Amino acid sequence: MIGLGWTGRLLLIGVPFLWLALFFLLPLLIVVKISLAESMIGIPPYTPLLVNHDGGLELHAAMANFALIANDDLYLRAYSGSLGNAALATALCLLIGYPIAYAIARSQAGRRQLLLFLVMLPFWTSFLIRVYAWIAILEPNGLVNQSLIAVGLIAAPLPLLNNQFSVELGLVYSYLPFMILPLYGNLSRLDQCLVEAAADLGARPMQTFLGVTFPLTFPGIAAGSLLVLIPAIGEFVIPDLLGGPDTLMIGKVLWDEFFNNRDWPVAAAVAVVLIGALAVPLLAAQRFLERGHAA
């Protein structure tokens, strides 16, 4: 850090850490604190952890909320349902997004900006409005069913809404740009000399892609997968609006516990377990990305 004194370096490093401490670490510690409390009728609706008893402070922390989560099949099914839906949506986003990102990266410079603009265009509209638009498209008297009936392909409307199909469709549609953009960034920086060298050595286009292009885009795949997987696991709006009563995801459970049951300690425990489960793949992907940049 040329030209910066000790104070300047401290400010440069300290400000981001202070931001993370105030807006990430502190809220996380508050959630952990609530998860160790017990539910009660009052404001706030949970017992304090530190209680003044005979002039001293006593710690009243319990793991009962975490034991309830471990023993209740509802929460386990919600976690597994969220992970399954998010993993499938991530895989579909990769299958759809990779060819799109590859085509954008290989397009002419004049068209590239337009194609990237089209990828980011949905962000100009409210997320909630876009989800409601899918309801109008998929409902029994919506655009898809009416079009299929009009051309004679079906006689009765298809069940396209309030099921697993509509949830996955909403997840893929909403988070596909988050997969395309990191992949495009990775593919656009790819050294074409490596591709040309593989072709000069007699490799066919598919062999070149599988042996050169695809392995070099692993960092983009990892980054895009995390950007899709992590928010998709905690998604609430899509399963609530597009999913049926059998769609069980952790975001809906959190909403019910916080606002319907007003059981903040259990809801906080559910959130803490979810954060802990997401931290493992996040740290693994971060180490993978660091190795990729070092190589």
C-alpha positions as CSV (number, residue, x, y, z in Angstrom):
1,M,0.0,0.0,0.0
2,I,2.3,2.7,-1.4
3,G,1.6,6.2,0.0
4,L,-0.6,5.1,2.9
5,G,0.6,5.5,6.5
6,W,-0.3,3.3,9.4
7,T,-3.5,5.3,10.0
8,G,-4.5,5.1,6.4
9,R,-4.0,1.3,6.2
10,L,-5.9,0.9,9.4
11,L,-8.9,2.9,8.0
12,L,-8.7,1.1,4.7
13,I,-8.9,-2.4,6.3
14,G,-11.0,-1.4,9.3
15,V,-14.0,0.2,7.6
16,P,-15.0,-3.0,5.7
17,F,-14.6,-5.1,8.9
18,L,-16.6,-2.6,10.9
19,W,-19.3,-2.7,8.2
20,L,-19.4,-6.5,8.4
21,A,-19.4,-6.5,12.2
22,L,-22.3,-4.0,12.4
23,F,-24.5,-5.4,9.6
24,F,-23.7,-9.1,9.6
25,L,-22.0,-10.3,12.8
26,L,-24.1,-8.3,15.3
27,P,-27.5,-9.3,13.7
28,L,-26.3,-12.9,13.6
29,L,-25.3,-12.8,17.3
30,I,-28.8,-11.4,18.1
31,V,-30.4,-14.2,16.3
32,V,-28.2,-16.8,18.1
33,K,-29.2,-15.1,21.4
34,I,-32.9,-15.4,20.6
35,S,-32.5,-19.0,19.6
36,L,-31.2,-19.8,23.1
37,A,-34.1,-18.2,24.8
38,E,-37.6,-19.4,25.6
39,S,-40.9,-18.2,24.1
40,M,-43.1,-16.0,26.3
41,I,-46.1,-13.6,25.9
42,G,-44.7,-10.1,25.9
43,I,-42.6,-7.6,24.1
44,P,-40.2,-9.0,23.0
45,P,-41.8,-12.5,22.9
46,Y,-38.8,-14.3,24.5
47,T,-37.1,-14.6,27.8
48,P,-33.9,-12.7,28.5
49,L,-30.7,-14.7,28.6
50,L,-29.2,-12.8,31.5
51,V,-31.4,-12.5,34.6
52,N,-30.5,-10.5,37.7
53,H,-30.8,-12.9,40.7
54,D,-29.7,-11.9,44.2
55,G,-27.5,-9.1,43.0
56,G,-25.8,-11.3,40.4
57,L,-26.4,-12.2,36.7
58,E,-27.5,-15.7,35.8
59,L,-27.3,-17.1,32.3
60,H,-30.6,-18.7,31.3
61,A,-29.7,-20.4,27.9
62,A,-31.3,-23.6,26.7
63,M,-30.8,-25.9,23.7
64,A,-34.5,-26.9,23.8
65,N,-35.3,-25.1,20.5
66,F,-32.5,-27.0,18.7
67,A,-33.7,-30.3,20.2
68,L,-37.2,-29.6,18.9
69,I,-35.9,-29.0,15.4
70,A,-33.9,-32.2,15.5
71,N,-36.8,-34.3,16.7
72,D,-39.7,-32.7,14.7
73,D,-40.2,-34.2,11.3
74,L,-41.7,-30.9,10.0
75,Y,-38.4,-29.0,10.2
76,L,-36.4,-31.9,8.8
77,R,-38.8,-32.2,5.8
78,A,-38.6,-28.4,5.3
79,Y,-34.8,-28.5,5.3
80,S,-34.7,-31.4,2.9
81,G,-37.4,-29.8,0.7
82,S,-35.6,-26.5,0.5
83,L,-32.2,-28.2,-0.3
84,G,-33.8,-30.5,-2.9
85,N,-35.7,-27.6,-4.7
86,A,-32.7,-25.3,-4.5
87,A,-30.2,-28.0,-5.8
88,L,-32.5,-28.9,-8.7
89,A,-33.0,-25.2,-9.6
90,T,-29.2,-24.7,-9.4
91,A,-28.6,-27.6,-11.8
92,L,-31.2,-26.4,-14.2
93,C,-29.8,-22.9,-14.1
94,L,-26.4,-24.3,-14.9
95,L,-27.7,-26.4,-17.8
96,I,-29.6,-23.4,-19.3
97,G,-27.2,-20.7,-18.3
98,Y,-23.9,-22.2,-19.5
99,P,-24.9,-22.2,-23.2
100,I,-26.3,-18.7,-22.9
101,A,-23.2,-17.4,-21.3
102,Y,-21.0,-19.2,-23.8
103,A,-23.0,-17.7,-26.7
104,I,-22.7,-14.2,-25.3
105,A,-19.0,-14.5,-24.6
106,R,-18.4,-15.7,-28.2
107,S,-20.7,-13.1,-29.9
108,Q,-19.5,-10.0,-31.6
109,A,-18.6,-7.0,-29.4
110,G,-21.5,-5.0,-30.7
111,R,-24.1,-7.6,-29.9
112,R,-22.5,-8.6,-26.5
113,Q,-23.7,-5.5,-24.7
114,L,-27.3,-5.9,-26.0
115,L,-27.4,-9.6,-24.9
116,L,-26.1,-8.7,-21.5
117,F,-28.7,-6.0,-21.3
118,L,-31.4,-8.5,-22.1
119,V,-30.1,-10.9,-19.4
120,M,-30.3,-8.1,-16.8
121,L,-33.6,-6.6,-18.0
122,P,-35.8,-8.6,-15.6
123,F,-34.1,-6.8,-12.7
124,W,-35.8,-3.6,-13.8
125,T,-39.1,-5.0,-12.7
126,S,-40.2,-5.8,-9.2
127,F,-39.5,-9.4,-8.2
128,L,-43.0,-9.7,-6.7
129,I,-44.6,-8.5,-9.9
130,R,-42.7,-11.0,-12.0
131,V,-43.8,-13.8,-9.7
132,Y,-47.4,-12.7,-10.0
133,A,-47.0,-12.6,-13.8
134,W,-46.2,-16.3,-13.7
135,I,-49.5,-16.9,-11.8
136,A,-51.4,-15.3,-14.7
137,I,-49.4,-17.3,-17.2
138,L,-49.7,-20.7,-15.5
139,E,-53.3,-20.6,-14.0
140,P,-56.0,-22.8,-15.6
141,N,-57.3,-20.0,-17.7
142,G,-53.9,-18.4,-18.2
143,L,-51.9,-17.8,-21.3
144,V,-50.3,-21.3,-21.6
145,N,-53.4,-23.4,-21.1
146,Q,-55.6,-21.2,-23.3
147,S,-53.0,-21.3,-26.1
148,L,-52.7,-25.1,-25.9
149,I,-56.5,-25.5,-25.9
150,A,-56.8,-23.1,-28.8
151,V,-54.4,-25.1,-31.1
152,G,-56.1,-28.3,-30.0
153,L,-53.1,-29.9,-28.2
154,I,-55.1,-30.4,-25.0
155,A,-58.8,-30.6,-24.2
156,A,-58.6,-29.6,-20.5
157,P,-56.3,-27.2,-18.7
158,L,-53.0,-28.7,-17.4
159,P,-52.2,-28.4,-13.7
160,L,-49.3,-26.0,-14.1
161,L,-49.7,-24.0,-10.9
162,N,-49.5,-24.7,-7.2
163,N,-47.2,-27.7,-7.6
164,Q,-43.5,-28.6,-7.8
165,F,-43.3,-27.7,-11.4
166,S,-44.4,-24.1,-10.8
167,V,-42.0,-23.7,-7.9
168,E,-39.0,-24.9,-9.9
169,L,-40.0,-22.8,-12.9
170,G,-40.2,-19.7,-10.6
171,L,-36.8,-20.5,-9.0
172,V,-35.1,-21.0,-12.4
173,Y,-36.6,-17.9,-14.0
174,S,-35.8,-15.7,-11.0
175,Y,-32.2,-16.8,-10.4
176,L,-31.0,-17.7,-13.9
177,P,-29.2,-14.3,-14.4
178,F,-27.2,-15.0,-11.3
179,M,-25.8,-18.0,-13.0
180,I,-25.3,-16.4,-16.4
181,L,-23.3,-13.4,-15.3
182,P,-20.5,-15.1,-13.4
183,L,-20.2,-17.7,-16.2
184,Y,-20.0,-14.9,-18.8
185,G,-17.3,-13.2,-16.8
186,N,-15.3,-16.4,-16.6
187,L,-15.7,-17.3,-20.3
188,S,-15.0,-13.8,-21.5
189,R,-11.6,-13.9,-19.8
190,L,-10.7,-17.3,-21.1
191,D,-7.4,-17.4,-23.1
192,Q,-8.3,-18.3,-26.6
193,C,-4.7,-19.4,-27.3
194,L,-5.4,-22.5,-25.2
195,V,-8.4,-23.4,-27.3
196,E,-6.5,-22.8,-30.5
197,A,-3.6,-24.9,-29.2
198,A,-5.9,-27.8,-28.5
199,A,-7.3,-27.5,-32.0
200,D,-3.8,-27.4,-33.5
201,L,-3.0,-30.6,-31.7
202,G,-5.9,-32.4,-33.3
203,A,-8.6,-32.1,-30.6
204,R,-12.2,-32.0,-31.9
205,P,-14.5,-29.2,-30.8
206,M,-16.2,-31.3,-28.2
207,Q,-12.9,-32.6,-26.9
208,T,-11.6,-29.0,-26.7
209,F,-14.6,-27.9,-24.8
210,L,-14.5,-30.8,-22.3
211,G,-10.8,-30.8,-21.9
212,V,-10.0,-27.1,-21.9
213,T,-12.9,-24.7,-21.8
214,F,-15.1,-26.5,-19.3
215,P,-12.4,-27.1,-16.6
216,L,-11.2,-23.5,-16.8
217,T,-14.7,-22.3,-16.1
218,F,-15.0,-24.2,-12.8
219,P,-14.6,-20.9,-10.8
220,G,-17.5,-19.3,-12.7
221,I,-19.6,-22.5,-12.2
222,A,-18.9,-22.4,-8.4
223,A,-19.6,-18.7,-8.1
224,G,-22.9,-18.9,-10.1
225,S,-24.0,-22.1,-8.2
226,L,-23.5,-20.3,-4.9
227,L,-25.4,-17.2,-6.1
228,V,-28.3,-19.4,-7.0
229,L,-28.3,-22.1,-4.3
230,I,-28.0,-19.9,-1.2
231,P,-30.9,-17.5,-1.9
232,A,-33.0,-20.3,-3.4
233,I,-32.8,-22.4,-0.2
234,G,-34.3,-19.6,1.9
235,E,-36.8,-18.5,-0.7
236,F,-40.2,-17.6,0.6
237,V,-42.2,-15.7,-2.1
238,I,-41.9,-18.2,-4.9
239,P,-43.1,-21.3,-2.9
240,D,-45.7,-19.3,-1.1
241,L,-47.3,-17.8,-4.3
242,L,-46.5,-20.5,-6.9
243,G,-46.3,-23.6,-4.7
244,G,-49.2,-25.7,-3.4
245,P,-49.9,-26.9,0.1
246,D,-47.6,-29.8,-0.3
247,T,-44.6,-27.5,-1.1
248,L,-42.7,-27.2,2.2
249,M,-39.6,-25.0,2.3
250,I,-37.8,-23.5,5.2
251,G,-38.7,-19.9,4.2
252,K,-42.3,-20.6,4.7
253,V,-41.6,-22.3,8.0
254,L,-39.7,-19.3,9.2
255,W,-42.5,-17.0,8.3
256,D,-45.1,-19.1,10.1
257,E,-43.0,-19.3,13.3
258,F,-42.2,-15.6,13.3
259,F,-45.5,-14.1,12.3
260,N,-48.2,-16.7,12.8
261,N,-47.0,-18.6,15.9
262,R,-44.9,-15.7,17.2
263,D,-42.4,-18.3,18.5
264,W,-39.3,-16.2,17.9
265,P,-36.8,-18.6,19.7
266,V,-37.8,-21.6,17.5
267,A,-37.7,-19.4,14.4
268,A,-34.3,-18.1,15.3
269,A,-33.0,-21.6,15.9
270,V,-34.3,-22.6,12.5
271,A,-32.4,-19.7,11.0
272,V,-29.2,-20.5,12.9
273,V,-29.3,-24.1,11.7
274,L,-29.8,-22.9,8.1
275,I,-26.9,-20.5,8.3
276,G,-24.7,-23.3,9.7
277,A,-25.7,-25.7,6.9
278,L,-25.0,-23.0,4.3
279,A,-21.6,-22.1,5.8
280,V,-20.1,-25.5,4.9
281,P,-20.6,-25.3,1.1
282,L,-19.8,-21.6,1.1
283,L,-16.4,-22.1,2.8
284,A,-15.7,-25.1,0.5
285,A,-16.5,-23.1,-2.6
286,Q,-14.4,-20.2,-1.3
287,R,-11.4,-22.4,-0.9
288,F,-12.0,-23.8,-4.4
289,L,-12.2,-20.3,-5.9
290,E,-9.0,-19.3,-4.1
291,R,-7.2,-22.3,-5.5
292,G,-8.5,-21.5,-9.0
293,H,-7.3,-17.9,-8.9
294,A,-3.9,-19.1,-7.5
295,A,-3.5,-21.6,-10.3
